Amino acid sequence: MFIETLWKVWTDLLDVLGLDVSNLHQYFSPASVASSPARALLLVGVVLLAYWFLSLSLGVTFSLLHAVFGRFFWIARVVLFSLSCVYVLHKYEGEPENAVLPLCFVVAVYFMTGPMGFYWRSGPSGPSLEEKLEHLESQVRLLNIRLNKVLESLDRANGK
């Protein structure tokens, strides 16, 4: 049942993208894959290729959005998430049980594009960790020098 649902979502997604999926059904339907191990291996390859393409396209799309919106990228992310949820709920208005899987997909994409996503880590985000540590070490050295000067002046004042 789960595979049939994933198959339906996949064919709907390809149909929305404008690809003709009528021939795919005879090659990659769950029934035809179950009867042929070679088709099952081909299906695994297609799924991995689709996952790679999806992650690549999401990475590029959200990198562009991050570059365009800068610090306010989270607003664009929330707006896109909200619009996607509204679209799914509007499309499956009379059938709420059919809206569950697309909504789960939208939520998964939302969390995949969060702070752990590729575009958050890839940009020039300031000094590196080593540079920050060197800066802190230099500040500690300066504080030690100042502390020694203060202690020396206190010793001179107490000695007089």
NUNUVO-846186 format. One record per atom (N, C-alpha, C): z, y, x; atom name. Coordinates in Angstrom, 1 decimal. Layout:
N
R       up    north     east   dovo
R        Z        Y        X     CA
...
// end
This chain:
160
R       up    north     east   dovo
R      0.0     -1.2      0.8      N
R      0.0      0.0      0.0     CA
R      0.0      1.3      0.9      C
R      0.8      1.2      1.9      N
R      0.9      2.4      2.8     CA
R     -0.5      2.6      3.5      C
R     -1.1      1.5      4.0      N
R     -2.4      1.6      4.6     CA
R     -3.4      2.1      3.7      C
R     -3.4      1.7      2.4      N
R     -4.4      2.2      1.4     CA
R     -4.2      3.7      1.2      C
R     -2.9      4.1      1.2      N
R     -2.7      5.5      1.0     CA
R     -3.2      6.3      2.2      C
R     -2.9      5.9      3.4      N
R     -3.4      6.5      4.6     CA
R     -4.9      6.6      4.6      C
R     -5.5      5.5      4.2      N
R     -7.0      5.4      4.1     CA
R     -7.5      6.5      3.2      C
R     -6.9      6.6      2.0      N
R     -7.3      7.6      1.0     CA
R     -7.1      9.0      1.5      C
R     -6.0      9.3      2.2      N
R     -5.8     10.6      2.8     CA
R     -6.8     10.9      3.8      C
R     -7.1      9.9      4.7      N
R     -8.1     10.1      5.8     CA
R     -9.5     10.4      5.2      C
R     -9.9      9.6      4.2      N
R    -11.2      9.8      3.6     CA
R    -11.3     11.2      2.9      C
R    -10.2     11.6      2.2      N
R    -10.2     12.9      1.6     CA
R    -10.3     14.0      2.6      C
R     -9.6     13.8      3.7      N
R     -9.6     14.8      4.8     CA
R    -11.0     14.9      5.4      C
R    -11.7     13.8      5.6      N
R    -13.1     13.8      6.1     CA
R    -14.0     14.4      5.1      C
R    -13.8     14.1      3.8      N
R    -14.6     14.6      2.8     CA
R    -14.5     16.2      2.7      C
R    -13.2     16.7      2.9      N
R    -13.0     18.1      2.8     CA
R    -13.7     18.8      4.0      C
R    -13.8     18.1      5.2      N
R    -14.4     18.6      6.3     CA
R    -15.9     18.6      6.2      C
R    -16.5     18.0      5.1      N
R    -17.9     17.9      4.9     CA
R    -18.6     16.7      5.5      C
R    -17.8     15.7      5.9      N
R    -18.4     14.5      6.5     CA
R    -18.7     13.5      5.4      C
R    -19.8     12.8      5.5      N
R    -20.1     11.7      4.5     CA
R    -19.3     10.5      4.9      C
R    -18.4     10.1      4.0      N
R    -17.5      8.9      4.3     CA
R    -17.8      7.7      3.5      C
R    -18.9      7.7      2.8      N
R    -19.3      6.6      2.0     CA
R    -19.6      5.3      2.8      C
R    -20.2      5.5      4.0      N
R    -20.4      4.3      4.8     CA
R    -19.2      3.9      5.6      C
R    -18.3      4.7      5.8      N
R    -17.1      4.3      6.5     CA
R    -16.2      3.3      5.8      C
R    -16.3      3.4      4.5      N
R    -15.5      2.5      3.7     CA
R    -15.8      1.0      3.9      C
R    -17.1      0.7      4.1      N
R    -17.5     -0.7      4.3     CA
R    -17.0     -1.2      5.7      C
R    -16.9     -0.3      6.7      N
R    -16.5     -0.7      8.0     CA
R    -15.0     -0.6      8.3      C
R    -14.3      0.4      7.8      N
R    -12.9      0.6      8.1     CA
R    -12.0      0.5      6.9      C
R    -12.4     -0.1      5.8      N
R    -11.4     -0.3      4.7     CA
R    -10.4     -1.3      5.1      C
R     -9.2     -1.3      4.6      N
R     -8.2     -2.3      5.0     CA
R     -8.6     -3.7      4.7      C
R     -9.4     -3.9      3.7      N
R     -9.9     -5.3      3.4     CA
R    -10.8     -5.8      4.4      C
R    -11.8     -4.9      4.9      N
R    -12.7     -5.4      5.9     CA
R    -12.1     -5.5      7.2      C
R    -11.1     -4.7      7.5      N
R    -10.4     -4.8      8.8     CA
R     -9.6     -6.0      8.9      C
R     -9.0     -6.4      7.8      N
R     -8.2     -7.7      7.7     CA
R     -9.0     -8.9      8.0      C
R    -10.3     -8.9      7.6      N
R    -11.1    -10.0      7.8     CA
R    -11.8    -10.1      9.2      C
R    -11.8     -9.0     10.0      N
R    -12.4     -9.1     11.3     CA
R    -11.5     -8.4     12.3      C
R    -11.1     -9.2     13.3      N
R    -10.3     -8.6     14.4     CA
R    -11.0     -7.6     15.2      C
R    -12.3     -7.7     15.4      N
R    -13.1     -6.7     16.1     CA
R    -13.1     -5.3     15.4      C
R    -13.1     -5.4     14.1      N
R    -13.0     -4.1     13.3     CA
R    -11.6     -3.5     13.4      C
R    -10.6     -4.4     13.5      N
R     -9.3     -3.9     13.6     CA
R     -9.1     -3.2     15.0      C
R     -9.7     -3.7     16.0      N
R     -9.6     -3.1     17.3     CA
R    -10.4     -1.8     17.3      C
R    -11.5     -1.8     16.7      N
R    -12.3     -0.5     16.5     CA
R    -11.5      0.5     15.7      C
R    -10.8      0.1     14.7      N
R    -10.0      1.0     13.8     CA
R     -8.9      1.6     14.7      C
R     -8.3      0.8     15.5      N
R     -7.2      1.3     16.4     CA
R     -7.8      2.4     17.3      C
R     -9.0      2.1     17.9      N
R     -9.7      3.1     18.7     CA
R    -10.0      4.4     17.9      C
R    -10.5      4.3     16.7      N
R    -10.8      5.4     15.9     CA
R     -9.5      6.2     15.6      C
R     -8.4      5.5     15.3      N
R     -7.1      6.2     15.0     CA
R     -6.6      6.9     16.2      C
R     -6.7      6.3     17.4      N
R     -6.3      7.0     18.6     CA
R     -7.2      8.2     18.9      C
R     -8.5      8.1     18.7      N
R     -9.4      9.2     18.9     CA
R     -9.1     10.3     17.8      C
R     -8.8      9.9     16.6      N
R     -8.5     10.9     15.6     CA
R     -7.2     11.6     15.9      C
R     -6.2     10.9     16.4      N
R     -4.9     11.5     16.8     CA
R     -5.1     12.5     18.0      C
R     -5.9     12.1     18.9      N
R     -6.2     13.0     20.1     CA
R     -6.9     14.2     19.6      C
R     -7.9     14.1     18.7      N
R     -8.6     15.2     18.2     CA
R     -7.7     16.1     17.4      C
R     -6.9     15.5     16.6      N
R     -5.9     16.3     15.8     CA
R     -5.0     17.1     16.7      C
R     -4.4     16.4     17.7      N
R     -3.4     17.1     18.6     CA
R     -4.1     18.2     19.4      C
R     -5.4     17.9     19.8      N
R     -6.1     18.9     20.6     CA
R     -6.5     20.1     19.7      C
R     -6.9     19.9     18.5      N
R     -7.3     21.0     17.6     CA
R     -6.1     21.8     17.2      C
R     -5.0     21.1     16.9      N
R     -3.7     21.8     16.6     CA
R     -3.2     22.7     17.7      C
R     -3.3     22.1     18.9      N
R     -2.9     22.8     20.1     CA
R     -3.7     24.1     20.3      C
R     -5.0     24.0     20.2      N
R     -5.9     25.1     20.4     CA
R     -5.7     26.1     19.3      C
R     -5.6     25.7     18.1      N
R     -5.4     26.6     16.9     CA
R     -4.1     27.4     17.1      C
R     -3.1     26.7     17.3      N
R     -1.8     27.4     17.4     CA
R     -1.6     28.2     18.7      C
R     -2.3     27.8     19.7      N
R     -2.3     28.6     20.9     CA
R     -3.0     29.9     20.7      C
R     -4.1     29.9     19.9      N
R     -4.8     31.1     19.5     CA
R     -4.0     32.0     18.6      C
R     -3.3     31.3     17.7      N
R     -2.4     32.1     16.8     CA
R     -1.3     32.7     17.5      C
R     -0.7     31.9     18.5      N
R      0.4     32.4     19.3     CA
R     -0.1     33.6     20.2      C
R     -1.3     33.5     20.7      N
R     -1.9     34.7     21.5     CA
R     -2.1     35.9     20.6      C
R     -2.6     35.7     19.4      N
R     -2.9     36.8     18.5     CA
R     -1.6     37.4     17.9      C
R     -0.7     36.6     17.5      N
R      0.5     37.2     16.8     CA
R      1.6     37.4     17.8      C
R      1.6     36.9     19.0      N
R      2.6     37.1     20.0     CA
R      4.0     36.7     19.5      C
R      4.9     37.7     19.6      N
R      6.3     37.4     19.2     CA
R      6.5     37.1     17.8      C
R      5.5     37.5     17.0      N
R      5.6     37.3     15.5     CA
R      4.9     36.1     15.1      C
R      4.7     35.2     16.0      N
R      4.0     33.9     15.6     CA
R      4.7     33.1     14.6      C
R      6.0     33.1     14.7      N
R      6.8     32.4     13.7     CA
R      6.5     32.8     12.3      C
R      6.2     34.1     12.1      N
R      5.9     34.5     10.7     CA
R      4.6     33.9     10.2      C
R      3.6     33.9     11.1      N
R      2.3     33.3     10.8     CA
R      2.5     31.8     10.5      C
R      3.3     31.1     11.3      N
R      3.6     29.7     11.1     CA
R      4.2     29.4      9.8      C
R      5.2     30.2      9.4      N
R      5.9     30.1      8.1     CA
R      4.9     30.3      7.0      C
R      4.1     31.4      7.1      N
R      3.1     31.7      6.0     CA
R      2.1     30.6      5.9      C
R      1.6     30.0      7.0      N
R      0.7     28.9      6.9     CA
R      1.3     27.7      6.3      C
R      2.6     27.4      6.7      N
R      3.3     26.3      6.1     CA
R      3.5     26.5      4.6      C
R      3.8     27.7      4.2      N
R      4.1     28.0      2.7     CA
R      2.8     27.8      1.9      C
R      1.7     28.4      2.5      N
R      0.4     28.3      1.8     CA
R     -0.1     26.9      1.7      C
R      0.2     26.1      2.7      N
R     -0.2     24.7      2.7     CA
R      0.6     23.9      1.6      C
R      1.8     24.2      1.5      N
R      2.7     23.5      0.5     CA
R      2.2     23.9     -0.9      C
R      1.9     25.2     -1.1      N
R      1.5     25.7     -2.4     CA
R      0.1     25.1     -2.7      C
R     -0.8     24.9     -1.8      N
R     -2.1     24.3     -2.0     CA
R     -1.9     22.9     -2.4      C
R     -1.1     22.1     -1.7      N
R     -0.9     20.7     -2.1     CA
R     -0.3     20.6     -3.4      C
R      0.7     21.4     -3.7      N
R      1.4     21.3     -5.0     CA
R      0.4     21.7     -6.2      C
R     -0.4     22.7     -5.9      N
R     -1.4     23.1     -6.9     CA
R     -2.5     22.0     -7.1      C
R     -2.9     21.4     -6.0      N
R     -3.9     20.3     -6.1     CA
R     -3.4     19.1     -6.9      C
R     -2.2     18.7     -6.7      N
R     -1.6     17.6     -7.4     CA
R     -0.6     18.0     -8.4      C
R     -1.0     19.0     -9.2      N
R     -0.1     19.6    -10.2     CA
R      0.4     18.6    -11.2      C
R     -0.4     17.8    -11.8      N
R      0.0     16.9    -12.8     CA
R      0.5     15.5    -12.3      C
R      0.3     15.3    -11.0      N
R      0.7     14.0    -10.4     CA
R      1.6     14.2     -9.2      C
R      2.9     14.5     -9.4      N
R      3.8     14.8     -8.3     CA
R      4.0     13.6     -7.3      C
R      3.8     12.4     -7.8      N
R      4.0     11.2     -6.9     CA
R      2.8     11.2     -5.8      C
R      1.7     11.7     -6.2      N
R      0.6     11.7     -5.2     CA
R      0.7     12.9     -4.2      C
R      1.5     13.8     -4.5      N
R      1.7     15.0     -3.6     CA
R      2.7     14.7     -2.5      C
R      3.4     13.6     -2.5      N
R      4.5     13.3     -1.6     CA
R      3.9     13.1     -0.2      C
R      2.9     12.3      0.0      N
R      2.3     12.0      1.3     CA
R      1.7     13.2      1.9      C
R      0.8     14.0      1.2      N
R      0.3     15.2      1.8     CA
R      1.4     16.2      2.2      C
R      2.4     16.3      1.4      N
R      3.5     17.2      1.8     CA
R      4.3     16.8      3.0      C
R      4.4     15.4      3.1      N
R      5.1     14.9      4.3     CA
R      4.2     15.2      5.6      C
R      2.9     15.2      5.4      N
R      2.0     15.5      6.5     CA
R      2.1     17.0      6.9      C
R      2.2     17.8      5.9      N
R      2.3     19.3      6.1     CA
R      3.6     19.6      6.8      C
R      4.7     18.9      6.4      N
R      6.0     19.1      7.1     CA
R      6.0     18.6      8.5      C
R      5.3     17.4      8.7      N
R      5.2     16.9     10.1     CA
R      4.4     17.8     11.0      C
R      3.3     18.4     10.5      N
R      2.6     19.3     11.3     CA
R      3.4     20.6     11.6      C
R      4.2     21.0     10.6      N
R      5.0     22.2     10.8     CA
R      6.0     21.9     11.9      C
R      6.7     20.8     11.9      N
R      7.6     20.5     13.0     CA
R      7.0     20.2     14.3      C
R      5.8     19.6     14.3      N
R      5.0     19.4     15.5     CA
R      4.6     20.7     16.2      C
R      4.5     21.7     15.4      N
R      4.1     23.0     16.0     CA
R      5.3     23.9     16.2      C
R      6.5     23.3     16.2      N
R      7.7     24.1     16.5     CA
R      7.9     24.4     17.9      C
R      9.1     24.7     18.3      N
R      9.4     25.1     19.7     CA
R      9.1     24.0     20.7      C
R      9.0     22.8     20.3      N
R      8.7     21.7     21.2     CA
R      7.2     21.5     21.4      C
R      6.4     22.3     20.7      N
R      4.9     22.1     20.8     CA
R      4.4     22.6     22.1      C
R      3.2     22.3     22.4      N
R      2.5     22.6     23.7     CA
R      2.4     24.1     23.9      C
R      2.0     24.8     22.9      N
R      1.7     26.2     23.1     CA
R      3.0     27.0     23.4      C
R      4.2     26.5     23.0      N
R      5.4     27.2     23.3     CA
R      5.7     27.2     24.8      C
R      5.3     26.0     25.5      N
R      5.7     25.8     26.9     CA
R      4.6     26.3     27.8      C
R      3.4     26.5     27.3      N
R      2.3     26.6     28.3     CA
R      2.1     28.1     28.8      C
R      2.5     29.1     28.0      N
R      2.2     30.5     28.4     CA
R      3.1     31.0     29.5      C
R      2.7     32.1     30.1      N
R      3.5     32.7     31.1     CA
R      4.8     33.3     30.4      C
R      5.9     32.6     30.6      N
R      7.1     33.0     29.8     CA
R      8.1     33.6     30.8      C
R      7.6     34.3     31.8      N
R      8.6     35.0     32.7     CA
R      8.8     34.2     33.9      C
R      9.8     34.5     34.7      N
R     10.1     33.8     35.9     CA
R     10.4     32.4     35.8      C
R     10.1     31.6     36.8      N
R     10.4     30.2     36.7     CA
R     11.9     30.0     37.0      C
R     12.3     28.7     36.8      N
R     13.7     28.4     37.0     CA
R     14.2     28.6     38.4      C
R     13.3     28.3     39.4      N
R     13.7     28.5     40.8     CA
R     13.9     30.0     41.1      C
R     13.0     30.9     40.5      N
R     13.1     32.3     40.7     CA
R     14.4     32.8     40.1      C
R     14.7     32.3     38.9      N
R     16.0     32.7     38.3     CA
R     17.2     32.3     39.1      C
R     17.2     31.1     39.7      N
R     18.3     30.7     40.5     CA
R     18.4     31.5     41.8      C
R     17.3     31.8     42.4      N
R     17.3     32.7     43.6     CA
R     17.9     34.1     43.2      C
R     17.5     34.6     42.1      N
R     18.0     35.9     41.6     CA
R     19.6     35.8     41.4      C
R     20.0     34.8     40.8      N
R     21.5     34.6     40.6     CA
R     22.2     34.4     41.9      C
R     21.6     33.7     42.9      N
R     22.2     33.5     44.2     CA
R     22.4     34.9     44.9      C
R     21.3     35.7     44.8      N
R     21.4     37.0     45.5     CA
R     22.4     37.9     44.8      C
R     22.6     37.8     43.5      N
R     23.6     38.6     42.8     CA
R     25.0     38.1     43.2      C
R     25.2     36.8     43.4      N
R     26.5     36.3     43.8     CA
R     26.8     36.7     45.2      C
R     25.8     36.7     46.1      N
R     26.0     37.2     47.5     CA
R     26.4     38.7     47.5      C
R     25.7     39.5     46.7      N
R     26.1     40.9     46.6     CA
R     27.5     41.1     46.0      C
R     27.8     40.3     45.1      N
R     29.2     40.4     44.5     CA
R     30.2     40.0     45.6      C
R     29.9     39.0     46.4      N
R     30.9     38.6     47.4     CA
R     31.0     39.7     48.5      C
R     29.9     40.4     48.8      N
R     30.0     41.5     49.8     CA
R     30.9     42.6     49.2      C
R     30.6     42.9     48.0      N
R     31.4     44.0     47.4     CA
R     32.9     43.6     47.3      C
R     33.2     42.4     46.9      N
R     34.6     41.9     46.8     CA
R     35.2     42.0     48.2      C
R     34.5     41.6     49.3      N
R     35.1     41.6     50.6     CA
R     35.4     43.1     51.0      C
R     34.5     44.0     50.7      N
R     34.8     45.4     50.9     CA
R     36.0     45.9     50.2      C
R     36.1     45.5     48.9      N
R     37.3     46.0     48.1     CA
R     38.6     45.4     48.7      C
R     38.5     44.1     49.1      N
R     39.7     43.5     49.7     CA
R     40.1     44.1     51.0      C
R     39.1     44.5     51.8      N
R     39.3     45.1     53.1     CA
R     39.9     46.5     52.9      C
R     39.4     47.2     51.9      N
R     40.0     48.6     51.7     CA
R     41.4     48.4     51.1      C
R     41.7     47.4     50.3      N
R     43.1     47.2     49.9     CA
R     44.0     46.8     51.0      C
R     43.5     46.0     51.9      N
R     44.3     45.6     53.1     CA
R     44.6     46.8     54.0      C
R     43.6     47.7     54.2      N
R     43.8     48.9     54.9     CA
R     44.8     49.9     54.2      C
R     44.7     49.9     52.9      N
R     45.7     50.8     52.2     CA
R     47.1     50.2     52.2      C
R     47.2     48.9     52.2      N
R     48.6     48.3     52.2     CA
R     49.1     48.4     53.7      C
R     48.2     48.4     54.7      N
R     48.7     48.4     56.1     CA
R     49.2     49.8     56.5      C
R     48.8     50.8     55.8      N
R     49.1     52.2     56.1     CA
R     50.4     52.5     55.5      C
// end
